[in-house]
Amino acid sequence: KLSAKNLKLVRPSLPNYIVTREEYEKYAEELWRLMIKEKFDVRVHKTYPLKDAAQAQTDLESRKTMGKLLMTP
């Protein structure tokens, strides 16, 4: 049993789940297959020109966005 002071929340890390190159290739292939079949619902909030990168950062920090922000050259 963990004590209250011994708890921590961590982000999952890929090396903790995929050990071999074969596993990596298997899951990467599956991911690409799903992407090609458009099985992901990706929300793009806004596309910023690269010159507006500072505004994109400000919008992120102020939590004005929902979804992905894209930068274009």
Predicted model as a PDB file, atoms N, CA, C, CB and O in Angstrom, pLDDT in the B-factor column:
MODEL        1                                                                  
ATOM      1  N   LYS A   1       0.843  -1.171   0.000  1.00 58.00           N  
ATOM      2  CA  LYS A   1       0.000   0.000   0.000  1.00 58.00           C  
ATOM      3  C   LYS A   1       0.892   1.239   0.000  1.00 58.00           C  
ATOM      4  CB  LYS A   1      -0.961  -0.005   1.217  1.00 58.00           C  
ATOM      5  O   LYS A   1       1.853   1.318   0.766  1.00 58.00           O  
ATOM      6  N   LEU A   2       0.564   2.226  -0.879  1.00 57.00           N  
ATOM      7  CA  LEU A   2       1.343   3.449  -0.943  1.00 57.00           C  
ATOM      8  C   LEU A   2       0.866   4.449   0.087  1.00 57.00           C  
ATOM      9  CB  LEU A   2       1.271   4.052  -2.329  1.00 57.00           C  
ATOM     10  O   LEU A   2      -0.331   4.579   0.343  1.00 57.00           O  
ATOM     11  N   SER A   3       1.812   5.149   0.670  1.00 62.00           N  
ATOM     12  CA  SER A   3       1.427   6.217   1.591  1.00 62.00           C  
ATOM     13  C   SER A   3       1.064   7.462   0.794  1.00 62.00           C  
ATOM     14  CB  SER A   3       2.568   6.524   2.599  1.00 62.00           C  
ATOM     15  O   SER A   3       1.455   7.583  -0.367  1.00 62.00           O  
ATOM     16  N   ALA A   4       0.333   8.380   1.389  1.00 64.00           N  
ATOM     17  CA  ALA A   4      -0.120   9.592   0.699  1.00 64.00           C  
ATOM     18  C   ALA A   4       1.042  10.409   0.167  1.00 64.00           C  
ATOM     19  CB  ALA A   4      -0.957  10.446   1.631  1.00 64.00           C  
ATOM     20  O   ALA A   4       0.907  11.042  -0.880  1.00 64.00           O  
ATOM     21  N   LYS A   5       2.156  10.419   0.836  1.00 67.00           N  
ATOM     22  CA  LYS A   5       3.314  11.210   0.399  1.00 67.00           C  
ATOM     23  C   LYS A   5       4.109  10.507  -0.692  1.00 67.00           C  
ATOM     24  CB  LYS A   5       4.224  11.506   1.582  1.00 67.00           C  
ATOM     25  O   LYS A   5       5.032  11.098  -1.253  1.00 67.00           O  
ATOM     26  N   ASN A   6       3.779   9.275  -1.000  1.00 64.00           N  
ATOM     27  CA  ASN A   6       4.538   8.501  -1.964  1.00 64.00           C  
ATOM     28  C   ASN A   6       3.818   8.389  -3.311  1.00 64.00           C  
ATOM     29  CB  ASN A   6       4.813   7.123  -1.410  1.00 64.00           C  
ATOM     30  O   ASN A   6       4.244   7.616  -4.169  1.00 64.00           O  
ATOM     31  N   LEU A   7       2.743   9.143  -3.510  1.00 63.00           N  
ATOM     32  CA  LEU A   7       1.983   9.093  -4.751  1.00 63.00           C  
ATOM     33  C   LEU A   7       2.494  10.126  -5.729  1.00 63.00           C  
ATOM     34  CB  LEU A   7       0.498   9.309  -4.485  1.00 63.00           C  
ATOM     35  O   LEU A   7       2.883  11.225  -5.335  1.00 63.00           O  
ATOM     36  N   LYS A   8       2.495   9.775  -7.007  1.00 65.00           N  
ATOM     37  CA  LYS A   8       2.807  10.777  -8.016  1.00 65.00           C  
ATOM     38  C   LYS A   8       2.126  10.420  -9.322  1.00 65.00           C  
ATOM     39  CB  LYS A   8       4.324  10.902  -8.214  1.00 65.00           C  
ATOM     40  O   LYS A   8       1.863   9.252  -9.609  1.00 65.00           O  
ATOM     41  N   LEU A   9       1.853  11.428 -10.094  1.00 65.00           N  
ATOM     42  CA  LEU A   9       1.192  11.277 -11.375  1.00 65.00           C  
ATOM     43  C   LEU A   9       2.236  11.517 -12.461  1.00 65.00           C  
ATOM     44  CB  LEU A   9      -0.021  12.258 -11.515  1.00 65.00           C  
ATOM     45  O   LEU A   9       2.900  12.553 -12.466  1.00 65.00           O  
ATOM     46  N   VAL A  10       2.381  10.575 -13.369  1.00 71.00           N  
ATOM     47  CA  VAL A  10       3.384  10.709 -14.427  1.00 71.00           C  
ATOM     48  C   VAL A  10       2.747  10.455 -15.781  1.00 71.00           C  
ATOM     49  CB  VAL A  10       4.560   9.738 -14.196  1.00 71.00           C  
ATOM     50  O   VAL A  10       1.741   9.754 -15.892  1.00 71.00           O  
ATOM     51  N   ARG A  11       3.343  11.028 -16.795  1.00 71.00           N  
ATOM     52  CA  ARG A  11       2.880  10.795 -18.154  1.00 71.00           C  
ATOM     53  C   ARG A  11       3.419   9.452 -18.631  1.00 71.00           C  
ATOM     54  CB  ARG A  11       3.325  11.945 -19.103  1.00 71.00           C  
ATOM     55  O   ARG A  11       4.543   9.075 -18.300  1.00 71.00           O  
ATOM     56  N   PRO A  12       2.620   8.738 -19.403  1.00 72.00           N  
ATOM     57  CA  PRO A  12       3.126   7.478 -19.951  1.00 72.00           C  
ATOM     58  C   PRO A  12       4.278   7.747 -20.910  1.00 72.00           C  
ATOM     59  CB  PRO A  12       2.000   6.703 -20.670  1.00 72.00           C  
ATOM     60  O   PRO A  12       4.315   8.786 -21.570  1.00 72.00           O  
ATOM     61  N   SER A  13       5.190   6.840 -20.982  1.00 78.00           N  
ATOM     62  CA  SER A  13       6.358   6.980 -21.840  1.00 78.00           C  
ATOM     63  C   SER A  13       6.447   5.773 -22.764  1.00 78.00           C  
ATOM     64  CB  SER A  13       7.651   7.128 -20.999  1.00 78.00           C  
ATOM     65  O   SER A  13       6.342   4.632 -22.313  1.00 78.00           O  
ATOM     66  N   LEU A  14       6.640   6.021 -24.046  1.00 77.00           N  
ATOM     67  CA  LEU A  14       6.659   4.950 -25.038  1.00 77.00           C  
ATOM     68  C   LEU A  14       7.633   3.821 -24.695  1.00 77.00           C  
ATOM     69  CB  LEU A  14       7.010   5.520 -26.382  1.00 77.00           C  
ATOM     70  O   LEU A  14       7.265   2.655 -24.839  1.00 77.00           O  
ATOM     71  N   PRO A  15       8.860   4.113 -24.249  1.00 78.00           N  
ATOM     72  CA  PRO A  15       9.777   3.004 -23.922  1.00 78.00           C  
ATOM     73  C   PRO A  15       9.274   2.071 -22.831  1.00 78.00           C  
ATOM     74  CB  PRO A  15      11.097   3.559 -23.503  1.00 78.00           C  
ATOM     75  O   PRO A  15       9.755   0.944 -22.711  1.00 78.00           O  
ATOM     76  N   ASN A  16       8.318   2.522 -22.038  1.00 78.00           N  
ATOM     77  CA  ASN A  16       7.754   1.641 -21.009  1.00 78.00           C  
ATOM     78  C   ASN A  16       6.809   0.597 -21.598  1.00 78.00           C  
ATOM     79  CB  ASN A  16       7.016   2.465 -19.965  1.00 78.00           C  
ATOM     80  O   ASN A  16       6.490  -0.392 -20.938  1.00 78.00           O  
ATOM     81  N   TYR A  17       6.365   0.809 -22.825  1.00 81.00           N  
ATOM     82  CA  TYR A  17       5.388  -0.079 -23.448  1.00 81.00           C  
ATOM     83  C   TYR A  17       5.939  -0.830 -24.650  1.00 81.00           C  
ATOM     84  CB  TYR A  17       4.187   0.707 -23.865  1.00 81.00           C  
ATOM     85  O   TYR A  17       5.522  -1.955 -24.925  1.00 81.00           O  
ATOM     86  N   ILE A  18       6.869  -0.218 -25.363  1.00 85.00           N  
ATOM     87  CA  ILE A  18       7.430  -0.829 -26.564  1.00 85.00           C  
ATOM     88  C   ILE A  18       8.918  -1.021 -26.351  1.00 85.00           C  
ATOM     89  CB  ILE A  18       7.154   0.038 -27.829  1.00 85.00           C  
ATOM     90  O   ILE A  18       9.657  -0.061 -26.135  1.00 85.00           O  
ATOM     91  N   VAL A  19       9.351  -2.277 -26.415  1.00 87.00           N  
ATOM     92  CA  VAL A  19      10.740  -2.588 -26.100  1.00 87.00           C  
ATOM     93  C   VAL A  19      11.555  -2.866 -27.356  1.00 87.00           C  
ATOM     94  CB  VAL A  19      10.809  -3.782 -25.165  1.00 87.00           C  
ATOM     95  O   VAL A  19      12.680  -2.383 -27.488  1.00 87.00           O  
ATOM     96  N   THR A  20      10.998  -3.635 -28.270  1.00 91.00           N  
ATOM     97  CA  THR A  20      11.777  -4.055 -29.443  1.00 91.00           C  
ATOM     98  C   THR A  20      11.424  -3.225 -30.670  1.00 91.00           C  
ATOM     99  CB  THR A  20      11.541  -5.540 -29.736  1.00 91.00           C  
ATOM    100  O   THR A  20      10.372  -2.590 -30.730  1.00 91.00           O  
ATOM    101  N   ARG A  21      12.322  -3.244 -31.642  1.00 92.00           N  
ATOM    102  CA  ARG A  21      12.096  -2.558 -32.909  1.00 92.00           C  
ATOM    103  C   ARG A  21      10.871  -3.158 -33.622  1.00 92.00           C  
ATOM    104  CB  ARG A  21      13.356  -2.653 -33.812  1.00 92.00           C  
ATOM    105  O   ARG A  21      10.105  -2.434 -34.258  1.00 92.00           O  
ATOM    106  N   GLU A  22      10.698  -4.455 -33.514  1.00 94.00           N  
ATOM    107  CA  GLU A  22       9.571  -5.129 -34.154  1.00 94.00           C  
ATOM    108  C   GLU A  22       8.238  -4.632 -33.582  1.00 94.00           C  
ATOM    109  CB  GLU A  22       9.691  -6.654 -33.977  1.00 94.00           C  
ATOM    110  O   GLU A  22       7.285  -4.396 -34.323  1.00 94.00           O  
ATOM    111  N   GLU A  23       8.187  -4.479 -32.269  1.00 92.00           N  
ATOM    112  CA  GLU A  23       6.964  -3.948 -31.648  1.00 92.00           C  
ATOM    113  C   GLU A  23       6.689  -2.533 -32.140  1.00 92.00           C  
ATOM    114  CB  GLU A  23       7.082  -3.961 -30.106  1.00 92.00           C  
ATOM    115  O   GLU A  23       5.552  -2.189 -32.464  1.00 92.00           O  
ATOM    116  N   TYR A  24       7.737  -1.716 -32.194  1.00 91.00           N  
ATOM    117  CA  TYR A  24       7.594  -0.339 -32.656  1.00 91.00           C  
ATOM    118  C   TYR A  24       7.030  -0.307 -34.071  1.00 91.00           C  
ATOM    119  CB  TYR A  24       8.945   0.392 -32.603  1.00 91.00           C  
ATOM    120  O   TYR A  24       6.086   0.433 -34.348  1.00 91.00           O  
ATOM    121  N   GLU A  25       7.602  -1.101 -34.960  1.00 93.00           N  
ATOM    122  CA  GLU A  25       7.151  -1.137 -36.357  1.00 93.00           C  
ATOM    123  C   GLU A  25       5.704  -1.636 -36.460  1.00 93.00           C  
ATOM    124  CB  GLU A  25       8.082  -2.039 -37.195  1.00 93.00           C  
ATOM    125  O   GLU A  25       4.922  -1.122 -37.260  1.00 93.00           O  
ATOM    126  N   LYS A  26       5.360  -2.624 -35.659  1.00 93.00           N  
ATOM    127  CA  LYS A  26       3.992  -3.158 -35.670  1.00 93.00           C  
ATOM    128  C   LYS A  26       2.985  -2.069 -35.291  1.00 93.00           C  
ATOM    129  CB  LYS A  26       3.870  -4.360 -34.701  1.00 93.00           C  
ATOM    130  O   LYS A  26       1.985  -1.877 -35.983  1.00 93.00           O  
ATOM    131  N   TYR A  27       3.246  -1.368 -34.207  1.00 90.00           N  
ATOM    132  CA  TYR A  27       2.310  -0.345 -33.752  1.00 90.00           C  
ATOM    133  C   TYR A  27       2.323   0.890 -34.650  1.00 90.00           C  
ATOM    134  CB  TYR A  27       2.634   0.054 -32.327  1.00 90.00           C  
ATOM    135  O   TYR A  27       1.287   1.528 -34.834  1.00 90.00           O  
ATOM    136  N   ALA A  28       3.470   1.229 -35.203  1.00 90.00           N  
ATOM    137  CA  ALA A  28       3.542   2.358 -36.137  1.00 90.00           C  
ATOM    138  C   ALA A  28       2.729   2.050 -37.388  1.00 90.00           C  
ATOM    139  CB  ALA A  28       5.013   2.671 -36.512  1.00 90.00           C  
ATOM    140  O   ALA A  28       2.014   2.915 -37.895  1.00 90.00           O  
ATOM    141  N   GLU A  29       2.835   0.825 -37.887  1.00 93.00           N  
ATOM    142  CA  GLU A  29       2.067   0.411 -39.065  1.00 93.00           C  
ATOM    143  C   GLU A  29       0.562   0.474 -38.782  1.00 93.00           C  
ATOM    144  CB  GLU A  29       2.470  -1.018 -39.496  1.00 93.00           C  
ATOM    145  O   GLU A  29      -0.212   0.927 -39.625  1.00 93.00           O  
ATOM    146  N   GLU A  30       0.158   0.023 -37.609  1.00 91.00           N  
ATOM    147  CA  GLU A  30      -1.249   0.076 -37.229  1.00 91.00           C  
ATOM    148  C   GLU A  30      -1.731   1.526 -37.131  1.00 91.00           C  
ATOM    149  CB  GLU A  30      -1.470  -0.652 -35.891  1.00 91.00           C  
ATOM    150  O   GLU A  30      -2.828   1.856 -37.581  1.00 91.00           O  
ATOM    151  N   LEU A  31      -0.914   2.369 -36.550  1.00 87.00           N  
ATOM    152  CA  LEU A  31      -1.273   3.791 -36.441  1.00 87.00           C  
ATOM    153  C   LEU A  31      -1.464   4.415 -37.815  1.00 87.00           C  
ATOM    154  CB  LEU A  31      -0.196   4.560 -35.664  1.00 87.00           C  
ATOM    155  O   LEU A  31      -2.452   5.113 -38.044  1.00 87.00           O  
ATOM    156  N   TRP A  32      -0.526   4.170 -38.737  1.00 89.00           N  
ATOM    157  CA  TRP A  32      -0.644   4.721 -40.093  1.00 89.00           C  
ATOM    158  C   TRP A  32      -1.868   4.167 -40.807  1.00 89.00           C  
ATOM    159  CB  TRP A  32       0.617   4.417 -40.909  1.00 89.00           C  
ATOM    160  O   TRP A  32      -2.549   4.895 -41.529  1.00 89.00           O  
ATOM    161  N   ARG A  33      -2.149   2.892 -40.613  1.00 90.00           N  
ATOM    162  CA  ARG A  33      -3.328   2.281 -41.238  1.00 90.00           C  
ATOM    163  C   ARG A  33      -4.602   2.990 -40.776  1.00 90.00           C  
ATOM    164  CB  ARG A  33      -3.402   0.769 -40.901  1.00 90.00           C  
ATOM    165  O   ARG A  33      -5.479   3.295 -41.585  1.00 90.00           O  
ATOM    166  N   LEU A  34      -4.695   3.248 -39.480  1.00 88.00           N  
ATOM    167  CA  LEU A  34      -5.869   3.937 -38.948  1.00 88.00           C  
ATOM    168  C   LEU A  34      -5.938   5.386 -39.441  1.00 88.00           C  
ATOM    169  CB  LEU A  34      -5.851   3.905 -37.417  1.00 88.00           C  
ATOM    170  O   LEU A  34      -7.025   5.898 -39.713  1.00 88.00           O  
ATOM    171  N   MET A  35      -4.801   6.036 -39.555  1.00 84.00           N  
ATOM    172  CA  MET A  35      -4.781   7.414 -40.042  1.00 84.00           C  
ATOM    173  C   MET A  35      -5.249   7.482 -41.494  1.00 84.00           C  
ATOM    174  CB  MET A  35      -3.371   8.011 -39.911  1.00 84.00           C  
ATOM    175  O   MET A  35      -6.006   8.378 -41.866  1.00 84.00           O  
ATOM    176  N   ILE A  36      -4.800   6.544 -42.301  1.00 86.00           N  
ATOM    177  CA  ILE A  36      -5.187   6.512 -43.714  1.00 86.00           C  
ATOM    178  C   ILE A  36      -6.691   6.277 -43.852  1.00 86.00           C  
ATOM    179  CB  ILE A  36      -4.403   5.413 -44.467  1.00 86.00           C  
ATOM    180  O   ILE A  36      -7.332   6.850 -44.733  1.00 86.00           O  
ATOM    181  N   LYS A  37      -7.246   5.445 -42.992  1.00 86.00           N  
ATOM    182  CA  LYS A  37      -8.687   5.174 -43.029  1.00 86.00           C  
ATOM    183  C   LYS A  37      -9.497   6.262 -42.336  1.00 86.00           C  
ATOM    184  CB  LYS A  37      -8.983   3.833 -42.385  1.00 86.00           C  
ATOM    185  O   LYS A  37     -10.715   6.143 -42.210  1.00 86.00           O  
ATOM    186  N   GLU A  38      -8.826   7.325 -41.885  1.00 79.00           N  
ATOM    187  CA  GLU A  38      -9.469   8.459 -41.212  1.00 79.00           C  
ATOM    188  C   GLU A  38     -10.290   8.029 -40.008  1.00 79.00           C  
ATOM    189  CB  GLU A  38     -10.355   9.207 -42.185  1.00 79.00           C  
ATOM    190  O   GLU A  38     -11.442   8.434 -39.850  1.00 79.00           O  
ATOM    191  N   LYS A  39      -9.701   7.223 -39.181  1.00 78.00           N  
ATOM    192  CA  LYS A  39     -10.363   6.755 -37.965  1.00 78.00           C  
ATOM    193  C   LYS A  39     -10.130   7.697 -36.782  1.00 78.00           C  
ATOM    194  CB  LYS A  39      -9.874   5.359 -37.614  1.00 78.00           C  
ATOM    195  O   LYS A  39     -10.612   7.438 -35.679  1.00 78.00           O  
ATOM    196  N   PHE A  40      -9.393   8.789 -37.006  1.00 76.00           N  
ATOM    197  CA  PHE A  40      -9.121   9.759 -35.961  1.00 76.00           C  
ATOM    198  C   PHE A  40      -9.966  10.998 -36.190  1.00 76.00           C  
ATOM    199  CB  PHE A  40      -7.626  10.119 -35.917  1.00 76.00           C  
ATOM    200  O   PHE A  40     -10.134  11.445 -37.325  1.00 76.00           O  
ATOM    201  N   ASP A  41     -10.485  11.538 -35.132  1.00 76.00           N  
ATOM    202  CA  ASP A  41     -11.216  12.796 -35.205  1.00 76.00           C  
ATOM    203  C   ASP A  41     -10.315  13.866 -34.594  1.00 76.00           C  
ATOM    204  CB  ASP A  41     -12.610  12.710 -34.461  1.00 76.00           C  
ATOM    205  O   ASP A  41     -10.307  14.068 -33.380  1.00 76.00           O  
ATOM    206  N   VAL A  42      -9.562  14.546 -35.449  1.00 78.00           N  
ATOM    207  CA  VAL A  42      -8.612  15.547 -34.984  1.00 78.00           C  
ATOM    208  C   VAL A  42      -9.237  16.928 -35.163  1.00 78.00           C  
ATOM    209  CB  VAL A  42      -7.256  15.440 -35.752  1.00 78.00           C  
ATOM    210  O   VAL A  42      -9.614  17.311 -36.271  1.00 78.00           O  
ATOM    211  N   ARG A  43      -9.339  17.653 -34.083  1.00 83.00           N  
ATOM    212  CA  ARG A  43      -9.900  19.000 -34.123  1.00 83.00           C  
ATOM    213  C   ARG A  43      -8.765  20.008 -34.298  1.00 83.00           C  
ATOM    214  CB  ARG A  43     -10.720  19.304 -32.830  1.00 83.00           C  
ATOM    215  O   ARG A  43      -7.866  20.096 -33.462  1.00 83.00           O  
ATOM    216  N   VAL A  44      -8.816  20.757 -35.380  1.00 88.00           N  
ATOM    217  CA  VAL A  44      -7.851  21.826 -35.609  1.00 88.00           C  
ATOM    218  C   VAL A  44      -8.535  23.133 -35.246  1.00 88.00           C  
ATOM    219  CB  VAL A  44      -7.334  21.839 -37.098  1.00 88.00           C  
ATOM    220  O   VAL A  44      -9.490  23.551 -35.901  1.00 88.00           O  
ATOM    221  N   HIS A  45      -8.045  23.766 -34.210  1.00 89.00           N  
ATOM    222  CA  HIS A  45      -8.648  25.017 -33.745  1.00 89.00           C  
ATOM    223  C   HIS A  45      -8.347  26.162 -34.704  1.00 89.00           C  
ATOM    224  CB  HIS A  45      -8.144  25.364 -32.340  1.00 89.00           C  
ATOM    225  O   HIS A  45      -9.240  26.914 -35.096  1.00 89.00           O  
ATOM    226  N   LYS A  46      -7.058  26.283 -35.081  1.00 92.00           N  
ATOM    227  CA  LYS A  46      -6.664  27.403 -35.929  1.00 92.00           C  
ATOM    228  C   LYS A  46      -5.315  27.110 -36.570  1.00 92.00           C  
ATOM    229  CB  LYS A  46      -6.606  28.718 -35.115  1.00 92.00           C  
ATOM    230  O   LYS A  46      -4.481  26.398 -36.011  1.00 92.00           O  
ATOM    231  N   THR A  47      -5.123  27.678 -37.763  1.00 95.00           N  
ATOM    232  CA  THR A  47      -3.840  27.600 -38.451  1.00 95.00           C  
ATOM    233  C   THR A  47      -3.222  28.990 -38.451  1.00 95.00           C  
ATOM    234  CB  THR A  47      -4.002  27.051 -39.909  1.00 95.00           C  
ATOM    235  O   THR A  47      -3.833  29.960 -38.899  1.00 95.00           O  
ATOM    236  N   TYR A  48      -1.997  29.068 -37.939  1.00 95.00           N  
ATOM    237  CA  TYR A  48      -1.288  30.341 -37.858  1.00 95.00           C  
ATOM    238  C   TYR A  48      -0.140  30.364 -38.862  1.00 95.00           C  
ATOM    239  CB  TYR A  48      -0.759  30.582 -36.426  1.00 95.00           C  
ATOM    240  O   TYR A  48       0.545  29.357 -39.038  1.00 95.00           O  
ATOM    241  N   PRO A  49       0.078  31.509 -39.527  1.00 97.00           N  
ATOM    242  CA  PRO A  49       1.308  31.628 -40.303  1.00 97.00           C  
ATOM    243  C   PRO A  49       2.492  31.659 -39.324  1.00 97.00           C  
ATOM    244  CB  PRO A  49       1.285  32.915 -41.213  1.00 97.00           C  
ATOM    245  O   PRO A  49       2.343  32.110 -38.188  1.00 97.00           O  
ATOM    246  N   LEU A  50       3.642  31.192 -39.754  1.00 95.00           N  
ATOM    247  CA  LEU A  50       4.806  31.110 -38.883  1.00 95.00           C  
ATOM    248  C   LEU A  50       5.135  32.457 -38.255  1.00 95.00           C  
ATOM    249  CB  LEU A  50       6.002  30.593 -39.657  1.00 95.00           C  
ATOM    250  O   LEU A  50       5.611  32.517 -37.121  1.00 95.00           O  
ATOM    251  N   LYS A  51       4.886  33.532 -38.984  1.00 97.00           N  
ATOM    252  CA  LYS A  51       5.184  34.871 -38.441  1.00 97.00           C  
ATOM    253  C   LYS A  51       4.332  35.204 -37.223  1.00 97.00           C  
ATOM    254  CB  LYS A  51       4.969  35.931 -39.512  1.00 97.00           C  
ATOM    255  O   LYS A  51       4.675  36.110 -36.463  1.00 97.00           O  
ATOM    256  N   ASP A  52       3.223  34.484 -37.022  1.00 95.00           N  
ATOM    257  CA  ASP A  52       2.341  34.704 -35.878  1.00 95.00           C  
ATOM    258  C   ASP A  52       2.541  33.666 -34.770  1.00 95.00           C  
ATOM    259  CB  ASP A  52       0.898  34.688 -36.336  1.00 95.00           C  
ATOM    260  O   ASP A  52       1.626  33.403 -33.990  1.00 95.00           O  
ATOM    261  N   ALA A  53       3.728  33.082 -34.704  1.00 94.00           N  
ATOM    262  CA  ALA A  53       4.013  32.058 -33.695  1.00 94.00           C  
ATOM    263  C   ALA A  53       3.832  32.594 -32.283  1.00 94.00           C  
ATOM    264  CB  ALA A  53       5.430  31.527 -33.867  1.00 94.00           C  
ATOM    265  O   ALA A  53       3.368  31.873 -31.399  1.00 94.00           O  
ATOM    266  N   ALA A  54       4.199  33.861 -32.063  1.00 95.00           N  
ATOM    267  CA  ALA A  54       4.043  34.444 -30.728  1.00 95.00           C  
ATOM    268  C   ALA A  54       2.564  34.493 -30.332  1.00 95.00           C  
ATOM    269  CB  ALA A  54       4.657  35.864 -30.681  1.00 95.00           C  
ATOM    270  O   ALA A  54       2.220  34.231 -29.179  1.00 95.00           O  
ATOM    271  N   GLN A  55       1.699  34.825 -31.279  1.00 94.00           N  
ATOM    272  CA  GLN A  55       0.260  34.862 -30.988  1.00 94.00           C  
ATOM    273  C   GLN A  55      -0.265  33.457 -30.696  1.00 94.00           C  
ATOM    274  CB  GLN A  55      -0.518  35.487 -32.170  1.00 94.00           C  
ATOM    275  O   GLN A  55      -1.091  33.275 -29.802  1.00 94.00           O  
ATOM    276  N   ALA A  56       0.208  32.476 -31.442  1.00 93.00           N  
ATOM    277  CA  ALA A  56      -0.201  31.092 -31.192  1.00 93.00           C  
ATOM    278  C   ALA A  56       0.194  30.675 -29.779  1.00 93.00           C  
ATOM    279  CB  ALA A  56       0.432  30.138 -32.231  1.00 93.00           C  
ATOM    280  O   ALA A  56      -0.596  30.043 -29.077  1.00 93.00           O  
ATOM    281  N   GLN A  57       1.397  31.020 -29.360  1.00 92.00           N  
ATOM    282  CA  GLN A  57       1.860  30.695 -28.006  1.00 92.00           C  
ATOM    283  C   GLN A  57       1.002  31.406 -26.964  1.00 92.00           C  
ATOM    284  CB  GLN A  57       3.345  31.083 -27.830  1.00 92.00           C  
ATOM    285  O   GLN A  57       0.626  30.809 -25.956  1.00 92.00           O  
ATOM    286  N   THR A  58       0.695  32.669 -27.203  1.00 93.00           N  
ATOM    287  CA  THR A  58      -0.160  33.435 -26.281  1.00 93.00           C  
ATOM    288  C   THR A  58      -1.538  32.788 -26.166  1.00 93.00           C  
ATOM    289  CB  THR A  58      -0.299  34.903 -26.757  1.00 93.00           C  
ATOM    290  O   THR A  58      -2.081  32.656 -25.069  1.00 93.00           O  
ATOM    291  N   ASP A  59      -2.096  32.389 -27.304  1.00 91.00           N  
ATOM    292  CA  ASP A  59      -3.412  31.743 -27.286  1.00 91.00           C  
ATOM    293  C   ASP A  59      -3.380  30.434 -26.506  1.00 91.00           C  
ATOM    294  CB  ASP A  59      -3.896  31.485 -28.714  1.00 91.00           C  
ATOM    295  O   ASP A  59      -4.314  30.124 -25.766  1.00 91.00           O  
ATOM    296  N   LEU A  60      -2.305  29.666 -26.673  1.00 90.00           N  
ATOM    297  CA  LEU A  60      -2.166  28.417 -25.913  1.00 90.00           C  
ATOM    298  C   LEU A  60      -2.088  28.688 -24.420  1.00 90.00           C  
ATOM    299  CB  LEU A  60      -0.921  27.647 -26.368  1.00 90.00           C  
ATOM    300  O   LEU A  60      -2.786  28.060 -23.624  1.00 90.00           O  
ATOM    301  N   GLU A  61      -1.238  29.624 -24.053  1.00 92.00           N  
ATOM    302  CA  GLU A  61      -1.032  29.916 -22.635  1.00 92.00           C  
ATOM    303  C   GLU A  61      -2.285  30.471 -21.968  1.00 92.00           C  
ATOM    304  CB  GLU A  61       0.108  30.899 -22.470  1.00 92.00           C  
ATOM    305  O   GLU A  61      -2.515  30.231 -20.783  1.00 92.00           O  
ATOM    306  N   SER A  62      -3.088  31.205 -22.717  1.00 92.00           N  
ATOM    307  CA  SER A  62      -4.299  31.782 -22.144  1.00 92.00           C  
ATOM    308  C   SER A  62      -5.492  30.828 -22.210  1.00 92.00           C  
ATOM    309  CB  SER A  62      -4.637  33.069 -22.857  1.00 92.00           C  
ATOM    310  O   SER A  62      -6.598  31.164 -21.785  1.00 92.00           O  
ATOM    311  N   ARG A  63      -5.249  29.648 -22.746  1.00 87.00           N  
ATOM    312  CA  ARG A  63      -6.278  28.605 -22.856  1.00 87.00           C  
ATOM    313  C   ARG A  63      -7.472  29.049 -23.699  1.00 87.00           C  
ATOM    314  CB  ARG A  63      -6.757  28.201 -21.471  1.00 87.00           C  
ATOM    315  O   ARG A  63      -8.620  28.721 -23.399  1.00 87.00           O  
ATOM    316  N   LYS A  64      -7.181  29.791 -24.746  1.00 86.00           N  
ATOM    317  CA  LYS A  64      -8.226  30.236 -25.670  1.00 86.00           C  
ATOM    318  C   LYS A  64      -8.497  29.208 -26.763  1.00 86.00           C  
ATOM    319  CB  LYS A  64      -7.835  31.563 -26.299  1.00 86.00           C  
ATOM    320  O   LYS A  64      -9.354  29.428 -27.619  1.00 86.00           O  
ATOM    321  N   THR A  65      -7.792  28.114 -26.743  1.00 87.00           N  
ATOM    322  CA  THR A  65      -7.882  27.151 -27.831  1.00 87.00           C  
ATOM    323  C   THR A  65      -8.471  25.832 -27.363  1.00 87.00           C  
ATOM    324  CB  THR A  65      -6.516  26.920 -28.440  1.00 87.00           C  
ATOM    325  O   THR A  65      -8.373  25.466 -26.191  1.00 87.00           O  
ATOM    326  N   MET A  66      -9.080  25.131 -28.299  1.00 85.00           N  
ATOM    327  CA  MET A  66      -9.528  23.755 -28.093  1.00 85.00           C  
ATOM    328  C   MET A  66      -9.146  22.993 -29.345  1.00 85.00           C  
ATOM    329  CB  MET A  66     -11.085  23.666 -27.803  1.00 85.00           C  
ATOM    330  O   MET A  66      -9.652  23.290 -30.427  1.00 85.00           O  
ATOM    331  N   GLY A  67      -8.277  22.033 -29.220  1.00 83.00           N  
ATOM    332  CA  GLY A  67      -7.813  21.300 -30.388  1.00 83.00           C  
ATOM    333  C   GLY A  67      -6.390  21.694 -30.735  1.00 83.00           C  
ATOM    334  O   GLY A  67      -5.691  22.330 -29.947  1.00 83.00           O  
ATOM    335  N   LYS A  68      -5.986  21.309 -31.910  1.00 88.00           N  
ATOM    336  CA  LYS A  68      -4.610  21.523 -32.363  1.00 88.00           C  
ATOM    337  C   LYS A  68      -4.442  22.901 -32.989  1.00 88.00           C  
ATOM    338  CB  LYS A  68      -4.206  20.443 -33.367  1.00 88.00           C  
ATOM    339  O   LYS A  68      -5.367  23.452 -33.586  1.00 88.00           O  
ATOM    340  N   LEU A  69      -3.246  23.439 -32.839  1.00 91.00           N  
ATOM    341  CA  LEU A  69      -2.856  24.649 -33.533  1.00 91.00           C  
ATOM    342  C   LEU A  69      -1.810  24.251 -34.565  1.00 91.00           C  
ATOM    343  CB  LEU A  69      -2.310  25.741 -32.542  1.00 91.00           C  
ATOM    344  O   LEU A  69      -0.852  23.548 -34.243  1.00 91.00           O  
ATOM    345  N   LEU A  70      -1.987  24.690 -35.786  1.00 93.00           N  
ATOM    346  CA  LEU A  70      -1.045  24.364 -36.849  1.00 93.00           C  
ATOM    347  C   LEU A  70      -0.287  25.617 -37.252  1.00 93.00           C  
ATOM    348  CB  LEU A  70      -1.773  23.749 -38.066  1.00 93.00           C  
ATOM    349  O   LEU A  70      -0.830  26.721 -37.233  1.00 93.00           O  
ATOM    350  N   MET A  71       0.969  25.431 -37.615  1.00 94.00           N  
ATOM    351  CA  MET A  71       1.788  26.531 -38.112  1.00 94.00           C  
ATOM    352  C   MET A  71       2.101  26.263 -39.582  1.00 94.00           C  
ATOM    353  CB  MET A  71       3.105  26.691 -37.271  1.00 94.00           C  
ATOM    354  O   MET A  71       2.450  25.143 -39.957  1.00 94.00           O  
ATOM    355  N   THR A  72       1.971  27.304 -40.411  1.00 95.00           N  
ATOM    356  CA  THR A  72       2.309  27.171 -41.820  1.00 95.00           C  
ATOM    357  C   THR A  72       3.481  28.069 -42.139  1.00 95.00           C  
ATOM    358  CB  THR A  72       1.105  27.509 -42.715  1.00 95.00           C  
ATOM    359  O   THR A  72       3.604  29.153 -41.568  1.00 95.00           O  
ATOM    360  N   PRO A  73       4.358  27.633 -43.054  1.00 92.00           N  
ATOM    361  CA  PRO A  73       5.535  28.448 -43.399  1.00 92.00           C  
ATOM    362  C   PRO A  73       5.162  29.754 -44.084  1.00 92.00           C  
ATOM    363  CB  PRO A  73       6.469  27.659 -44.297  1.00 92.00           C  
ATOM    364  O   PRO A  73       6.041  30.542 -44.433  1.00 92.00           O  
TER     365      PRO A  73                                                      
ENDMDL                                                                          
END                                                                             
